[in-house]
Amino acid sequence: MIELEVQDYYKGLPALDQVKINTLFARVVLEQRIPGKVYTDSKEMPRAFYVVHPYGMSLVYGDSSNSSFNRGLSDYIKDRAGIRLHAEWLQGDPAGEWSEWIDAIAAVHNSELPVRGGLLEEDDHRSIQRNTRVNFSIDREAYFAARAQFFKQDAALVRTGKEQYAALTGSVVPKYFWRDEEHFLAEGVGFSIMEGDEMASTAFASCSTAGQLEIGIETSEAFRGRGYAFTVSSALIDYCLDHQLEPVWACRLENQGSYYLAQKLGFKPSLTLPYYRLSHR
């Protein structure tokens, strides 16, 4: 694999336009909205691409026939160099043969790991685990019907600003998706519910490009089960619809909270694909 120079990231955009899954996290890297990594098979005439978002999401797409690129990517997926400190979540363009290829790599890699009692433990951080990624599309009529029923009119709902950005904690918060506070406030958007001085729930733009906005959401454990996630998500969906943006939702099927919240909001599952948790040392 060859790492592309930042000024050449645009070379990955035409092929990305042909990928028919949610690729916003890769697009914001290629458009240099946030820092990331892009690897390819050729600097001059690239045809295969591996894009890594700083949150730990990655996408492989393009021509799957370049053996040199594939060997480098295989070593990376297996973490042969032992440099990956955190898990990475990988998906491949389903229009190609990437998923079958990754399945084969995972089978070999996992078979080489030491086992206990004849079995590889599911939570072994060294293993490559196959999950399922779900892409959704919004049904506007279903959304408006649900909003009329579940939106909490009395919630202390505010636009996510500097104070909220600084106070937000959790695994899905703006600081993991934007360069810094100024970047989020200038180009992002979010809505939060406050309980006194405490942050209860926030929905925010985790990725945003022309015409689309992907929703990220975090609800503090102490405030779950109160319908706050629905309300902040609704506020962000309303913002999208008012600004001619398509609201985008995607999650792991195994994340049942996000999976069912999406459907409660009127999103319909539109596509499922393999989603690989890559090992780390």
Residue pairs with C-beta under 8 A, 6 or more apart in sequence:
1 39
1 40
1 41
1 50
1 69
1 72
1 73
1 76
2 39
2 40
2 41
2 42
2 43
3 37
3 38
3 39
4 11
4 12
4 38
4 39
4 40
4 43
4 46
5 43
6 32
8 43
9 29
9 30
9 31
9 32
9 38
10 30
10 31
11 40
11 46
12 26
12 30
12 38
12 40
12 46
12 49
12 51
13 27
13 30
13 31
15 47
15 49
15 61
15 62
16 23
16 26
16 27
16 30
16 49
16 61
18 95
19 59
19 61
19 93
19 95
20 94
20 95
20 271
21 91
21 93
21 94
21 135
21 271
21 273
22 135
22 214
22 248
22 250
23 59
23 61
24 207
24 208
24 209
24 212
24 214
24 248
25 53
25 55
25 57
25 59
25 206
25 207
25 214
26 51
26 53
26 57
26 59
27 207
27 209
28 34
28 53
28 207
28 208
28 209
29 35
29 36
29 37
29 38
29 51
29 52
29 53
30 38
30 51
31 209
33 187
33 209
34 53
34 54
34 177
34 178
34 179
34 183
35 54
35 179
36 51
36 52
36 53
36 54
37 51
37 52
38 49
38 50
38 51
38 52
39 49
39 50
39 51
39 52
39 72
39 73
39 76
40 46
40 47
40 48
40 49
40 50
40 69
41 47
41 48
41 62
41 63
41 66
41 68
41 69
46 62
47 62
47 63
47 66
48 60
48 61
48 62
48 63
48 64
48 66
48 69
49 59
49 60
49 61
49 62
50 58
50 59
50 60
50 73
50 76
51 58
51 59
52 58
52 88
54 176
55 176
55 177
56 86
56 87
56 88
56 89
57 88
57 89
57 90
57 91
58 88
58 89
58 90
58 91
58 278
59 90
59 91
59 92
59 93
60 73
60 90
60 91
60 92
60 93
60 98
60 102
61 92
61 93
61 96
61 98
62 93
62 96
64 70
64 96
64 97
64 98
64 101
70 101
74 105
75 81
77 90
77 102
77 105
77 106
77 109
77 128
77 276
77 278
78 105
78 109
78 128
78 279
79 278
79 279
79 280
79 281
82 281
83 281
84 278
84 279
84 280
84 281
85 280
85 281
86 280
87 125
87 277
87 278
87 279
87 280
88 277
88 278
88 280
89 275
89 276
89 277
89 278
90 102
90 275
90 276
90 278
91 133
91 273
91 274
91 275
91 276
92 98
92 99
92 101
92 102
92 273
92 274
94 271
94 273
99 273
99 274
102 128
102 274
102 276
103 130
103 274
105 128
106 128
106 129
106 130
106 276
109 127
109 128
109 279
110 120
110 127
110 128
113 120
113 124
113 126
113 127
115 121
120 127
121 127
122 129
125 279
125 280
126 279
126 280
126 281
127 279
128 276
128 277
128 278
128 279
129 276
129 277
130 274
130 275
130 276
131 252
131 253
131 254
131 274
131 275
131 276
131 277
132 252
132 253
132 254
132 272
132 273
132 274
132 275
133 250
133 251
133 252
133 253
133 272
133 273
133 274
133 275
134 250
134 251
134 252
134 253
134 259
134 262
134 269
134 271
134 272
135 250
135 269
135 270
135 271
135 272
135 273
136 248
136 249
136 250
136 262
136 263
136 267
136 268
136 269
136 270
137 267
137 268
137 270
138 237
138 246
138 247
138 249
138 265
138 266
138 267
138 268
139 266
139 267
139 268
140 241
140 266
141 266
142 266
142 268
143 237
143 265
143 266
143 267
144 266
145 266
146 230
146 264
146 265
146 266
147 234
147 237
147 238
147 266
150 227
150 230
150 231
150 234
150 264
151 230
151 231
151 234
152 227
152 228
152 230
152 231
155 193
155 228
155 231
156 193
156 194
156 195
157 191
157 192
157 193
157 231
157 232
157 235
158 164
158 191
158 192
158 193
158 194
159 189
159 190
159 191
159 192
160 168
160 174
160 189
160 190
160 191
160 192
160 202
160 204
161 185
162 181
162 185
164 190
164 192
164 199
164 202
165 174
165 175
165 181
165 184
165 185
166 181
167 199
168 174
168 175
168 192
168 199
168 202
168 218
169 199
170 218
170 220
171 218
172 206
172 216
172 217
172 218
173 202
173 204
173 216
173 218
174 184
174 188
174 190
174 204
174 206
174 216
175 181
175 184
177 188
177 204
177 205
177 206
177 207
177 216
178 184
178 187
178 188
184 190
184 204
187 208
188 204
188 205
188 208
189 204
189 205
189 208
189 213
189 236
189 239
190 202
190 203
190 204
190 205
190 232
190 236
191 202
191 203
191 204
191 232
191 235
191 236
191 239
192 199
192 200
192 201
192 202
192 232
193 200
193 201
193 202
193 223
193 228
193 231
193 232
194 200
195 223
198 220
198 222
198 223
199 220
200 219
200 220
200 223
200 226
200 228
201 217
201 218
201 219
201 220
201 223
201 228
201 229
201 231
201 232
202 217
202 218
202 219
202 232
203 215
203 216
203 217
203 229
203 232
203 233
203 235
203 236
204 215
204 216
204 217
204 236
205 213
205 214
205 215
205 216
205 236
206 214
206 215
206 216
207 213
207 214
207 248
208 214
208 245
211 244
211 245
211 246
212 245
212 246
212 248
213 236
213 240
213 245
213 246
213 247
213 248
214 248
214 249
214 250
215 233
215 236
215 237
215 247
215 248
215 249
217 229
217 232
217 233
217 258
217 261
219 228
219 229
229 261
230 261
230 264
230 265
233 261
233 265
234 265
236 247
237 247
237 265
239 245
240 246
240 247
241 247
249 258
249 262
249 265
249 267
251 258
251 259
251 262
252 258
252 259
252 275
253 259
253 272
263 269
